[in-house]
Amino acid sequence: MSDDLSEFIDPSAVPSGTGCKECSAEGGWWFHLRRCTKCGHIGCCDSSPSQHARRHWEETGHRVLTSFEPGEEWYFDWQTGDGFDAGPRLADPQHHPLDQPAPGPASRVPANWQDLLHG
């Protein structure tokens, strides 16, 4: 990780929830979840219909994110497009609950969800 990214990572910021904050409020669904390393905002990935993680970056300038999926440990810098494997341990939880499916939430995922993903 580049030293200049430390201002975009707050290891004490707790996740905003167990699912995409905006999708949950709007009654939507997501494919995979991403976590802002600055404030803990949980948003849906770029493959998801609403792409809330990207919108969060565009609205706040919080340019570094990490996966909020079980078993995934990587970081991404929106501004440069660079991914990296190492970074500080963030406040728990590290991922959404194991019993929460992807895509999710199960009750709102349409039968044709694969047709609705972004490339």
C-alpha positions in Angstrom: 0.0 0.0 0.0 1.2 3.5 -0.8 1.9 5.7 2.2 -0.1 8.5 0.6 -3.3 6.4 0.9 -3.2 6.4 4.7 -5.5 9.5 4.8 -8.2 7.4 3.1 -8.1 4.5 5.6 -9.4 4.7 9.1 -8.9 1.3 10.8 -11.4 2.2 13.6 -14.3 3.0 11.2 -17.0 0.3 11.7 -19.1 -1.0 8.8 -22.4 0.9 8.2 -24.3 -2.4 8.3 -24.4 -5.9 6.9 -25.7 -5.0 3.5 -25.6 -2.1 1.0 -26.8 0.9 2.9 -28.7 2.5 0.0 -30.1 -0.8 -1.4 -31.4 -1.7 2.0 -33.1 1.7 2.3 -34.5 1.6 -1.3 -35.7 -2.0 -1.2 -33.1 -3.1 -3.8 -30.6 -5.9 -4.0 -26.9 -6.3 -4.6 -24.5 -8.8 -6.1 -21.4 -8.3 -3.9 -20.6 -5.8 -1.1 -17.7 -3.3 -0.8 -16.6 -1.4 2.3 -15.2 2.2 2.3 -12.0 2.1 4.3 -12.4 5.8 5.4 -15.9 5.8 6.9 -17.1 2.1 6.9 -19.9 2.7 4.3 -21.1 -0.6 2.9 -22.2 -0.3 -0.8 -22.9 -2.6 -3.6 -20.2 -3.5 -6.3 -20.0 -2.2 -9.8 -21.6 -5.4 -11.1 -24.7 -4.6 -9.0 -27.6 -2.8 -10.6 -27.2 0.4 -8.5 -23.4 0.6 -8.0 -23.6 2.3 -4.7 -20.0 1.8 -3.7 -18.9 3.8 -6.7 -21.4 6.5 -6.0 -20.1 6.8 -2.5 -16.6 7.4 -3.8 -17.9 10.0 -6.3 -19.9 11.8 -3.7 -17.4 11.8 -0.8 -13.9 11.4 -2.4 -13.3 8.4 -0.2 -11.2 6.6 -2.8 -10.1 3.3 -1.1 -12.4 0.3 -0.6 -12.1 -3.3 0.3 -14.3 -6.3 -0.2 -17.0 -7.1 2.4 -17.3 -10.6 1.2 -16.2 -13.6 3.3 -12.8 -15.0 2.3 -11.8 -11.9 0.2 -9.0 -9.7 1.4 -8.1 -7.0 -1.1 -8.1 -3.2 -1.4 -8.8 -1.0 -4.4 -8.0 2.6 -5.1 -10.8 4.2 -7.2 -8.7 7.1 -8.3 -5.8 5.1 -9.8 -7.6 1.9 -10.6 -4.9 0.0 -8.6 -5.7 -3.0 -6.5 -3.5 -4.2 -3.6 -3.5 -7.1 -1.2 -2.0 -5.6 1.9 -3.5 -3.0 4.2 -4.3 -2.4 7.8 -6.8 -4.6 9.6 -10.1 -2.7 9.8 -12.6 -2.8 12.7 -14.8 -5.9 12.8 -16.8 -7.3 11.2 -14.6 -8.1 8.2 -17.4 -9.3 6.0 -21.2 -9.7 5.9 -22.7 -12.6 7.9 -21.9 -16.0 6.6 -25.6 -16.9 6.3 -26.3 -13.9 4.1 -26.3 -15.0 0.5 -24.7 -13.2 -2.5 -26.6 -11.9 -4.3 -28.7 -10.6 -1.5 -30.8 -10.1 0.4 -32.5 -13.4 -0.8 -36.0 -12.0 -0.5 -35.4 -9.2 -3.0 -33.2 -10.9 -5.6 -35.2 -11.3 -8.8 -35.2 -14.7 -10.6 -33.4 -13.1 -13.6 -30.7 -11.4 -11.5 -27.9 -12.6 -13.8 -29.4 -10.7 -16.7 -29.4 -7.5 -14.6 -25.7 -7.4 -13.7 -23.3 -4.8 -15.1 -20.4 -6.3 -17.1 
